Amino acid sequence: MRTGITGGLVAAALWLPHAQADSPLGHINIQLYGNIVDFTCVAEGSDSNKTVQLGRWPTRQLSTTGSRTQAIPFTLKLTGCPPGAASVTFSGIADASDNQLLALNDASQARSVAVEILDGTKTRLPLQQASRKVTVDAAGNAELAFYANYIATANNPQPGRADADATFMINYY
């Protein structure tokens, strides 16, 4: 989650001595910039440790590679954001067969299944990619809509508990 200080190189710029480097191209100039802000986007209390129930599905629903379960909606409500826009980037352990998908965690018994995260338009949102920006309202609030579903990563997946863990980072613009 990003905090109220952006541009982490700002502090580093204070420690850099003024120096010149001899280079065949001449002087090398480095410009360091960023912002220090009063705002910090945070997930609303119940959204900071969110649980999304993906349901119980028969293996026949996921019998072939790429087959999916129904997409289950969920939202993340942000508060205290600076004026402008915000987005979210999900991270977690990527599935071995498709690094855009979230792998099931070690406590899961199901095999050949992953979790797919979708944006508000039900378009796949790969791990490590920022979601679409949403406008922050005058009170500093924003709400982002997402979906998640199971997806078969191979034919004839094995049944069992199928849990995955993701972390999200809030980006603001």
N, C-alpha and C positions, 0 to 999 in steps of 0.2 A: 504494500500500500504506500503510495507516495505521501510524504508529509508536507508541512508548510514551507519547507525550504527546497527550492528547485535549483538546478544548475549547480551541482555539488562541486564544480571546479571553481566557484567563486572564492571560496576560502583558500584554495590552492593558489590562486592568483596573488594573494597577499604575501605569500612566501617566496615567490619567484623573484630572484634578483634580476635587475636589468642587465642583460648580457647580449653580446653579439656573437654569432657563430659564423665562422668563415665557411663559405659554401660556394661551389662553382656557380651557383645561380644567384649569388648575392646574399642579401640579408633575408633571414627567415623571420617572418612575423607570425606571432601566435595571438589570436584574439580569443579571450575567455569571457563568457558572458552568462548571465542567468538572472533570476529574480528571487527576491525574498518577499514572501507574501504573508499577510495576516490570516489567510484562510487555510483550512485543511479539510478536504473532502473526507468524510467518514461514512461508512455504511450505517444505516439506521440500526439501532440495537439488535433487533431480531434478525437482521440480514447479515451481521458480521460472522455468525456461525450458522449458516443456513443449511437446512436439510431438505433435499428434493426427493420425494418418493417417486421412483420410476415405475413402481407396480410389479405385479406378478404376471409373467408371460410364459405361454407354453413354448417349448423348443421349436415346434412346427412354425411358429411366427418368425423364427430366426433361422430357418432350415438351410438357406443358401447364403453364400458370401454377399454382403451388402444389404441383406434384408434388415428392416428396421421395425422397432416397436413404435407405437404412437408417441408423438412428441408431447412432453409434459411441460406446461408453461411455468415459469418462475420469474420473479422480478428482484431487482436490487435497488433499494431506495437509498439515495445519497443525501446527506445534509452537510451544511457548513461549507459548501463549495464556493470558490471564487466566481465572479461573474464570467460568463462565457459558455463553455461547453465541457462535457465530461464523457469519458468512455471507460471501458473495463477491459483488462487483459487477463485471461485465464491461463494458469500454468498448472502443471502437475506432471506425473509420470506418463509419458507418451506410450501409446500402444506400440508393441514391437512391429506389427504388420502395417501400421499407418500412423505416423507421428503427428498427424492432425487430431487424432482421437485420444481420449483419456483412457489409460489402462485401468483394469480392475485392480484393486489393492490386494495385498498378500492374504487378507482374511477371506477372500472370495474363493469359492469352489468352482464356479462356472468357468468354462474355458471357451476360447474363440469368440469372445464377446468383448466389446469396448463400449464406452459412452461417447456419444456425439453431442456436442454443444452447438446450438443454433442461435442465430441472432433473432431479433423481433420479426423479421420477415421470413423466418424458417430457412435461412441460408446458413450452411455450415460455417462456424466460427472456429478456425483452427487454433490449437493451443499456441500461445505466445504471439497472437495477433490481436491488436486492439479492435474492439467492437466499433460499430458506428457511433459517431458523436451524438449526444443529445444535449439540448439546450438546458442550461441551468436557469431556474426561475429567479425572480428578484429577491426571494428569501434565501437563496443558496441551495435549493433543493433540485434534485433530478431523479428520475426513475427510468431504469433501463430494463427492457423486457427481453427474456431469453426463453429457450426451450432446451430440453435434453431428452435423449432417448438412447436405448440400447441399439447396437448395430452388430451384426454378425461379421466377424473378420475371417471366417472360414466356413465351409459347409458343415452342417451337423454339429453345432456347438454343444458342449456338455452343460447340463443343468446344474444349478446350485446357487448359493448366495452370490450376488453380483453387485459389489459396492465399489465406488471410486471416490477419490479425494481430489479436490481442486482448490487452488488458492487464486484469489483475484487481486489485481492491482488496479487502483483507481488512477486514471490519467485525466488531467484537466488542461484545457487549452485557453 
